[in-house]
Amino acid sequence: MNKSKWLLPRRTFLKGMGASLALPCLEAMGEEAQKEQDNIRRSCHIYFGNGVSLPPESNPVHKTWHWFPHETGSNYKMTEPLKPFAPFRDKMSVVGGLHHPNAALADVHVCSDFWMTGANLGGSEYKNTISADQVAANEFKSKTRFPYLNISCDGGVGFKSRIGTISFDRNGRPIPSENDPKRIFERLFKEGTGSVESQRQQLNYEAKVVDMVLDNARQLNKKLGKNDREKMEQYLSSVSEIEDSVNRSSKWLDTPIKDVDTSHLDLDVDMTIKPDKYLETMFDLISLAFEADLTRTATFMMTREDGMGIADTFPSVLFGTGGHHGLSHSGNTEGGYLNWSRYDQFLNSRIAYFMSSLDNIKEGQGTALDNTVILYGSGCSSTHNFKNLPLILAGGKNMGLKHGSYINYEDKLPMNNMHLSILKALDLKVDSFGDSTGTLKELFG
């Protein structure tokens, strides 16, 4: 027998004691299985509030602790806040000079609300648009158990200008985020209770209930006036999302979750005492979700704007300084810029930790980092300045991204050009996103 011709089916499971476990992608499964992993495309958007420390030239720490490098191109020198990224220099890019043109029409604190949408949020009526991650989630939802993973340090949605999520659905409504590691883990990895057959019966019942609700709502909608019809359309959209969730759960009922090592997780970590470990755990959960291919779209709001939320206290816990929002207004005080810059460096070190985790996950001929594009940044540069947004673009080698440089677009291009470029790198058939004017060809092949 020629053993070199023996191949395992890609979807082979180990079975025993009434349970089954999905195998990782093995060489014995052949080239097609390897190519399948090489073709995985993911995105992860990570947001932090309050901008970054940009000490002016007159300040003694300007040269070493300024967030942006002092020269563009591939020969740029990393300043102290960026040094955690040094091991990944050829797998990431520093990006500046992008902005949201609609920012000038809105309150200075809504920069997180439109970071992923670019919508016009001026005026008394709050009307956002779909966020870039949800465009991707709608495309990939049939390929994974969960269409997206949306997490934050505070959970929920917050409120206008103090938003607690960066994800918005197709109607522009904020999507609630989750902040409890244990609940996130159970949602991702905990199998349903009871036998597969009993779970299927329950899902079939839920599907029938949803169908009845949708049918009755559509009949009622025909009799309503214009304003009520608009409200009903939003309601129908929400019910349709429930229907999608039920159908998706039923589809994946017979497919075991891929085995991943979760022994290192500290699901009971207290963020008020160990914010560094809490952030690591949250990034570990994203990494594991990607490794198990449970989702291909993730967002993480690390901090909110204007001193809101528990994450504002992290600098005080870690370094004994003021809160994050306070640091962003302390530049003119003694040591203010330096304290702020050190916290910027800490946040960057958490992203470097996440990049390292993905880079240690082997996928096909590369790593999970090669199959994932990461966008990390804030909705303003210096305090309340909507121009020159600080961004780190990382990963995506197998998606054509070109790294190793600092590029500054000098506030000539909209931020939505970045979002459009990422969507195209994910192989989505989109020609525009919001007020985009094109793609960023210097970064995306």
Backbone hydrogen bonds, N-H to C=O, Kabsch-Sander energy under -0.5 kcal/mol:
donor,donor_aa,acceptor,acceptor_aa,energy
3,K,1,M,-1.0
5,K,2,N,-1.7
6,W,3,K,-1.3
8,L,28,A,-2.4
12,T,9,P,-0.6
12,T,10,R,-1.0
14,L,21,L,-2.6
15,K,13,F,-0.5
16,G,19,A,-2.2
19,A,16,G,-1.9
21,L,14,L,-2.0
22,A,257,I,-0.6
23,L,12,T,-1.8
26,L,24,P,-0.6
29,M,26,L,-1.7
30,G,27,E,-2.1
34,Q,30,G,-1.4
35,K,31,E,-2.7
36,E,32,E,-2.1
37,Q,33,A,-1.4
38,D,34,Q,-2.0
39,N,35,K,-1.8
40,I,37,Q,-1.2
42,R,371,N,-2.0
43,S,296,R,-1.9
44,C,373,V,-2.2
45,H,298,A,-2.3
46,I,375,L,-3.0
47,Y,300,F,-2.5
48,F,377,G,-1.8
52,V,381,S,-2.9
54,L,52,V,-0.5
59,N,56,P,-2.1
62,H,59,N,-1.9
65,W,61,V,-2.8
66,H,62,H,-0.9
67,W,53,S,-1.9
73,G,406,Y,-2.7
76,Y,73,G,-0.9
78,M,76,Y,-0.5
80,E,64,T,-3.1
82,L,79,T,-1.0
83,K,79,T,-0.9
83,K,80,E,-0.9
85,F,82,L,-2.4
86,A,83,K,-2.0
88,F,85,F,-2.2
89,R,86,A,-1.5
91,K,88,F,-2.6
92,M,89,R,-0.8
93,S,393,L,-2.8
94,V,405,S,-1.9
95,V,93,S,-0.5
95,V,391,L,-2.7
96,G,407,I,-2.6
99,H,413,L,-1.3
100,H,386,F,-0.5
103,A,100,H,-2.1
104,A,101,P,-1.0
105,L,102,N,-1.7
106,A,103,A,-1.7
110,V,107,D,-1.7
114,F,110,V,-1.4
117,T,114,F,-0.8
118,G,114,F,-2.6
121,L,119,A,-0.9
126,Y,124,S,-0.5
127,K,125,E,-0.8
128,N,172,G,-0.6
131,S,168,F,-2.0
132,A,116,M,-2.0
134,Q,131,S,-0.7
135,V,131,S,-1.3
136,A,132,A,-1.7
137,A,133,D,-2.5
138,N,134,Q,-2.2
139,E,135,V,-1.0
140,F,136,A,-2.1
141,K,137,A,-1.4
143,K,140,F,-2.2
144,T,140,F,-0.7
146,F,294,L,-2.8
149,L,297,T,-1.9
151,I,149,L,-0.6
151,I,299,T,-2.6
152,S,178,E,-1.8
153,C,301,M,-1.3
156,G,177,S,-2.4
159,F,162,R,-0.8
162,R,159,F,-2.6
164,G,157,V,-3.0
165,T,157,V,-0.5
169,D,173,R,-2.6
172,G,169,D,-2.4
175,I,167,S,-2.8
177,S,156,G,-2.3
178,E,150,N,-1.7
182,K,267,L,-0.6
184,I,180,D,-2.4
185,F,181,P,-2.6
186,E,182,K,-2.5
187,R,183,R,-2.3
188,L,184,I,-2.1
189,F,185,F,-3.2
190,K,185,F,-0.5
190,K,186,E,-1.5
191,E,189,F,-0.5
199,Q,195,S,-2.2
200,R,196,V,-2.3
201,Q,197,E,-2.2
202,Q,198,S,-2.0
203,L,199,Q,-2.5
204,N,200,R,-2.5
205,Y,201,Q,-2.0
206,E,202,Q,-2.5
207,A,203,L,-2.4
208,K,204,N,-1.9
209,V,205,Y,-2.1
210,V,206,E,-2.4
211,D,207,A,-2.3
212,M,208,K,-2.2
213,V,209,V,-2.3
214,L,210,V,-2.8
215,D,211,D,-2.4
216,N,212,M,-2.5
217,A,213,V,-2.5
218,R,214,L,-2.3
219,Q,215,D,-1.8
220,L,216,N,-2.2
221,N,217,A,-2.3
222,K,218,R,-1.0
222,K,219,Q,-0.5
223,K,220,L,-1.8
224,L,221,N,-1.1
229,R,225,G,-2.4
230,E,226,K,-1.9
231,K,227,N,-1.7
232,M,228,D,-2.7
233,E,229,R,-2.5
234,Q,230,E,-1.5
235,Y,231,K,-1.9
236,L,232,M,-3.2
237,S,233,E,-2.1
238,S,234,Q,-1.9
239,V,235,Y,-2.4
240,S,236,L,-2.5
241,E,237,S,-1.7
242,I,238,S,-1.6
243,E,239,V,-2.3
244,D,240,S,-2.5
245,S,241,E,-2.1
246,V,242,I,-2.4
247,N,243,E,-2.5
248,R,244,D,-2.5
249,S,245,S,-2.4
250,S,246,V,-2.1
251,K,247,N,-2.1
252,W,248,R,-1.9
253,L,250,S,-0.9
255,T,252,W,-1.4
259,D,22,A,-1.0
262,T,260,V,-0.7
265,L,262,T,-1.5
267,L,265,L,-0.7
269,V,266,D,-1.3
271,M,269,V,-0.7
273,I,270,D,-1.5
274,K,270,D,-3.1
278,Y,274,K,-2.3
279,L,275,P,-2.3
280,E,276,D,-1.8
281,T,277,K,-2.4
282,M,278,Y,-2.2
283,F,279,L,-2.3
284,D,280,E,-2.5
285,L,281,T,-2.0
286,I,282,M,-1.6
287,S,283,F,-2.5
288,L,284,D,-2.7
289,A,285,L,-2.2
290,F,286,I,-2.3
291,E,287,S,-2.8
292,A,288,L,-2.5
293,D,290,F,-1.2
294,L,289,A,-2.8
295,T,289,A,-0.8
298,A,43,S,-1.9
299,T,149,L,-2.5
300,F,45,H,-2.4
301,M,151,I,-2.1
302,M,47,Y,-2.7
302,M,300,F,-0.9
303,T,47,Y,-0.8
304,R,308,M,-0.6
308,M,305,E,-1.5
312,D,309,G,-1.2
313,T,310,I,-1.9
314,F,311,A,-1.3
316,S,313,T,-0.5
317,V,313,T,-2.0
318,L,314,F,-2.6
319,F,315,P,-2.9
320,G,315,P,-0.7
320,G,316,S,-1.3
321,T,315,P,-1.0
324,H,312,D,-2.2
327,L,323,G,-2.4
328,S,324,H,-1.7
329,H,326,G,-1.2
330,S,327,L,-1.7
333,T,330,S,-2.1
336,G,333,T,-2.0
337,Y,331,G,-0.6
339,N,335,G,-2.4
340,W,336,G,-2.2
341,S,337,Y,-2.8
342,R,338,L,-2.2
343,Y,339,N,-1.5
344,D,340,W,-2.1
345,Q,341,S,-2.4
346,F,342,R,-1.9
347,L,343,Y,-2.5
348,N,344,D,-2.4
349,S,345,Q,-1.9
350,R,346,F,-1.3
351,I,347,L,-1.4
352,A,348,N,-2.3
353,Y,349,S,-1.8
354,F,350,R,-2.0
355,M,351,I,-2.7
356,S,352,A,-2.3
357,S,353,Y,-2.1
358,L,354,F,-2.2
359,D,355,M,-2.3
360,N,356,S,-1.1
360,N,357,S,-0.6
361,I,358,L,-1.4
362,K,360,N,-0.7
363,E,366,G,-2.3
366,G,363,E,-2.8
368,A,358,L,-1.1
368,A,361,I,-2.2
369,L,358,L,-0.9
371,N,367,T,-0.9
372,T,369,L,-1.2
373,V,42,R,-2.2
374,I,372,T,-0.6
374,I,394,A,-2.8
375,L,44,C,-2.4
376,Y,374,I,-0.5
376,Y,392,I,-2.5
377,G,46,I,-2.2
378,S,390,P,-1.3
381,S,385,N,-2.7
385,N,382,S,-2.3
386,F,384,H,-0.7
389,L,98,L,-2.5
391,L,95,V,-1.9
391,L,389,L,-0.5
392,I,376,Y,-2.8
393,L,93,S,-2.3
394,A,374,I,-2.5
394,A,392,I,-0.5
395,G,91,K,-2.5
396,G,369,L,-2.2
396,G,372,T,-1.1
398,N,370,D,-2.0
399,M,396,G,-1.7
400,G,397,K,-1.3
401,L,396,G,-1.9
402,K,443,L,-3.2
403,H,401,L,-0.5
404,G,92,M,-2.0
406,Y,73,G,-1.5
407,I,94,V,-2.5
407,I,405,S,-0.5
409,Y,96,G,-2.6
409,Y,407,I,-0.5
411,D,97,G,-1.2
412,K,409,Y,-1.8
413,L,97,G,-0.7
415,M,99,H,-2.7
417,N,414,P,-1.8
418,M,415,M,-1.5
419,H,415,M,-1.3
420,L,416,N,-2.6
421,S,417,N,-2.0
422,I,418,M,-2.2
423,L,419,H,-2.3
424,K,420,L,-2.3
425,A,421,S,-2.1
426,L,422,I,-1.7
427,D,424,K,-1.7
428,L,423,L,-2.1
430,V,428,L,-1.7
436,S,433,F,-1.7
441,K,439,T,-1.1
443,L,440,L,-1.5
444,F,440,L,-1.9
445,G,400,G,-2.6
445,G,443,L,-0.5
